[in-house]
């Protein structure tokens, strides 16, 4: 029984550490170190930049995306825009072709997002490149707020913030997805203040052009690997919450699961390719953040959650003590709340406490499904896009 108790408490500690504890350590490390000085938006010389957008069958939103880019608060002579529409079979290429200011690249064959942006990089002549998705819309000051970080020569990249637009109180996928990204954005800010963002989101991120390296045309999370490779070279990726990309939520929980399983499969692929970052002797700061924020959450915690429930149940059955009964009661209430959230979701009703518990389980189950897909090797880079509201 003693061994079971130790295993339970160690498992609980790891889960707590992953979701909250490491952030306290990162905050402490941030507090005791010298603060970085960041230029104000628009201060100094505005570096020439290139926006790169990969657009596959985006006729519904591509014109609005183009107008959004043309309305950014940045000098026209310092902002180049490249859009790649490879493989698109709808009106996307025709719509892009109406705008003379845009460098439009198109090939009939679709080879995936990495192949598209890698082709575009050959046309980038500016010191900074910004990647953004075709179905997201940037705030007017996004580029200025990103560029100011490059006054620091050790900054190799900048991660913008992803925001999920709510479509109404009954928006099931948006309720969970939006809160998840608020939590993720908080962690990115803490990571960046401590040392560096550990993996940017493809909706909006930037790199020094000279540091870009093709991560491989078979990768699923290209944004994650490109930004981590920059950290690997000794640079840091800054975080800029005032440069944000807004997109609609997934059209349904089924569509959201499609996206989450694909991302989860990509996460396991990325961990295999970035295994050296787990070497704390070689990468002490980066490794600490990478293991704590990414690896533990993607691998260890999903395994520990059912183990904690099983161990706790066994100890209660063996009359191990009141504390274990309280712990088990708390777990059962949480999982019951998640079950209620799932039932309400079927009726398209959002009750926030229940939906958050449900979304937490939904993410962890998606990690299991993503791991199976990774092992089977059947996650193509030419995936079917999740429908969004």
N, C-alpha and C positions, 0 to 999 in steps of 0.2 A: 504493500500500500504506500510505503514511503516513496518508492521509486515513481509510482503513478502520480503522487502529489507533486514531486519535483518536476516531472515532465509536464504536468498541467501548468504550473506556475511559470516555468521557462517558456512554454508556448504562449501563454497570455502576455508575458513580458515582450516577446518578439513581436506579437501583433500590435501591442500598444506602442512599442518603439517605432515600428514601421509607419503607423498612421499618425503618430503625435510626438513620440519621444525624440526622434532624431531632429525634428524641427526645433525643439528646445535647445539641443546641443548646438545646432547651426546658428540659432539666434545668439547664443552665448558667445560663440566664436566671432560672430559679426560685431558684437558689442565691444569686444576687447581689442579688435584690430583697428588699424588706421582706415578712416573712411575715404572712399574714392571720390574724386571731384569730377562731376559730369557737367559739360557745357550746357547752357540754356538752349532751348530750341532756336535754331537760326543763328546762333552765336558763331562768329568766325566764318570761315569759307564753307560754302555749301558744296560738298563733294558731288561730282557728277555720279549719277546712279542709273541703273537699268532695272526696270521691272520686268520680270519674266513670268509668264502665265501659260501653263499648259491647259488647253481647253479641248475636251473631247465631247462632242455632241452636247454643246451648251447653248443651243439656240434660244432657249427660254430666258437665259440671264446674261448672255455675253454682251449684248448692247448696253445694258445697264452697268455691267462691269467696266466696259470701255469708258463710258461717260464718267463713272466714278474715278477712274484713273486720270482722266483728262482734267478733272476738277480738283485734283490734289494741290495743296498749297506748297508748290515747289516750282522754281524757275523752269520754264519750258525748255530752255537750252541746256539744262542740267539733268533733265529727266527723259531717258529713252525707254520706250515700251516695246517689248517683244512678246508676241503671242504665237504659240505653236498649236496647230489644230490637226495634227496627224491622225489619220484614220477616221475623221469625222464624216458621217454620212448624212448629216442633216444640213441646215442652212448656216451653221457656225462659220465656215470659211467665207461664205458670201457676205455675211454681216461684217466680219473683220475687215474684209477687202474694201469696204466703203471708207475706211479711215486712213488717210494718207500719212498721218503722223506715226502710225504703228508699223513696225517691221513684222510682217506676217510670214511665218514659215509653215509650209504645209506639204505633207507627203500622203499619198493614198493609204499607205500601209501603217497600221497601228502597232507600235512596239513597246508601249508602256510609257509611264510618266518620266522615268529616269532617262530613257533614250531621248525623249523629247527635250527635256531641259539640258541634257548634255549636248545636244545639237545646237541649242540656243546659245549656250555658253561660248561657243566659237565665234559668235557675233557680238559678244559683250566687250566693249572697249573701255568701260568705266572701272574705277577702282573698287566700286561696291555694287553688288547685285542683290536685289530683293526678290524673293519668291513669294507669290501669293496665288491662292486658288481662284478659279474662274467664278465660283459661286459664292464668294465672300466679298464684302464691301468694306473699304478702308475709311477711317476717319480722315478729314482733310489734312490734319497735321502729322499723319503717320510717318511720312518720309523724313520730315525735319526731325521728328523725335527719335527716329532710328539713327540717322546720320550723325547726330551730336555725340554718340558714344564712340565713334571712330577717332575722336581726338586722342583717345588713349591707345597707344600703339600695341598694347597687349590684348586689346579687344579684337577678336577675330570674327565675331559674329554677333548678331542681335536677334533675340526672339521677341516677337510682338505678342500681344494677348489675343486669345480667341474668345469671342463672346457669342452666346447662342441667343438668338432672338426668340422671345416668347410669342406664341401665336394666340394666346388666350388662356384663361384659367383652366380649361379642360385639355390643355396640350400635354399629353402623357409623356412623350419622349423628351420634350423640351424641359419639363419640370425636373427630371432627373439629370439630364445632360447639362443643363444650364448650371445647376448647383455643383455638379461634378467639376465643371470647368472653372467655377469660382474657387473651389478648393485647390484644383491643380494650379491655377494662376497664383494663389497665395504661396504654394510650395515653390513655384518657380522664382518668385520674388525673394523668398528666403534663401534658396540655393544661390541665386545670383549675388545677393548681398554677402553671403558667406564666401563664395568663390566663383561659381559659374552655373548657368543653366545646364542641366544634364539631359539634353534632347529637346530640340525646338519642335513646334507644331507647324505643319506645312501650310496652314492657312495664311501665315505671315511670318517669314523669317528672312534674315539677311546675312550675307557673309562677305568678307573681303574676296574679291574675284580671284586673286592670286592664290588663295588658300583652298579654293574649290577643287575637290577630287571626285571623280565619278565613283560612287559607292558600289557599282556593279548593276548591270541592267536587270538582274533577277531579284533585286531587293524589293521589299514591300514597304518598309518605313524609310524611304529615302531621306526625308527631312531629319529624322532622328540620327541616322548614320552620318550624314553630311556634317551636322552640327557637332556631333561627338568626335568626329575625326579632327575637327579644328581644335577641340580641347586636348586631344591626344598629342597635338603638335606643340602644346605649351601655351596656347592662347585661351582666352576665356570667352564664353558667350554671355553677353549682357542681357538683361531683361528690361523691356520698355512697355509698361502698362498703358502709356498714353499713345502708343501705336497699336491700334487694335483692328481686327478683322471680324465682321459680324456676319453670321450665316443663320439660316433657318434651321430648326430642329429636324431630326429625322421624321419622316411622314408618319411613322408608326413604330411601336416597339419591335415589330418584326424587322423593319428596315434598320432600326438601331442595332439589333442583334447581328444582322448581316455585317454591319460596319465594325462592331466591337470584336467579332470573331476574327475578321480579317486583320485588324490591328493586333489582336492577341497573337495570331500566328506570326505576324511580322515581329512582334516583341521577342519571341523565342529565337527567331532567325537572327535578330540584331544582337541578342545576348551572346549567341555562339560566335558571331563575328567580332564582337567587342570584348571577348573574354579576358583579354589582357588588362582591361580597366579595373578588374576586380583585384589586381595586385596592389595592395595598399602600400607596399614598400616602394613601388615605382610611381604610383599616382596617389599619394596620401589624401590630398583634399578632394580631388575628383573622384577617387575610388570610394571614399566615405559617402559622398553624396549619391553616386551612381548605385552603389549597393543598397543604401538605405531607401532612396526614393524609388528606384526602379526594380532592381533585382529581387529584393525581399517581397515587394508588393506583387510582382508578377509570378513568383515561383513559390516562396515559402509560405506566405500568408494563406493563399487558397488551400494549401495542404493542411495547414494548422487548424483552420476553422472547424472542419468536421472532426478532427482529432480532439480538439478542446471539448466539443460537445460529447464525444464518446467517453473521454476520460472523466469528465465531470459527472456524467450519468452513472458511470461505474462506481465512483467514489460516494455518490449519494446512496446508491444501492447498498454499499458496504457501510453506511452510517458513519462516514468519515468526519462529519461535523457540520454545524450550522452554516458556516461560511460557504461550504460547497453547495448546500441547498439554496442559499441566496444566489450564488453564481449561476446555478442551473436554472433557477426561476427567471433570472434576468435574460439568459440566453433563450429560453423558451418563449418569453414575452417578445423578444426581438424577432425571432423567427416566425412567431405567430403574427406579428405586425407586418412582416414581409409577405406572409401568405395572404393577409387581408389586402395588402397593396396590390398583389397579383390578381385577386378576385375583383377588386375595384377597377383595375386596369381593363378587365374584360368588359366592364360596363362603361368604360371611358370616363371614370370618375377619379379625380386626384384629391387624395387626402394626404397632405405633405409628409407627416411622420411615417405613415405606412408606405408611401411611395418611395421615400428615401431608403427605408430598410429594404424594400423590394429591389431598388436600383443597385444597392450595394451587393446584394446576392446575385443580381443579374450580371454585374461586371465580373464577379468571381467565377460564375458558371461559364461565362464567355471565355475566360482564360483557360478553363478545362477544354472547352470545345476548340479553341484556337491551338492548344497544344497538340490535340489529336490531328488537326489539319496540318500542323507543322510536321509532325511525324510522318504523315502520309505523303507530304510534299506536293499536295494538290492545290496550294494557294497560288494562283497565277498572278502575274503583274498586270494582266489585262482583266482585272476584276469588274464585275457588274457594280456600278455605282449605287449606293443606297439612295432611295428617293427622299427628298427633303421637302418640307412645307414651303 
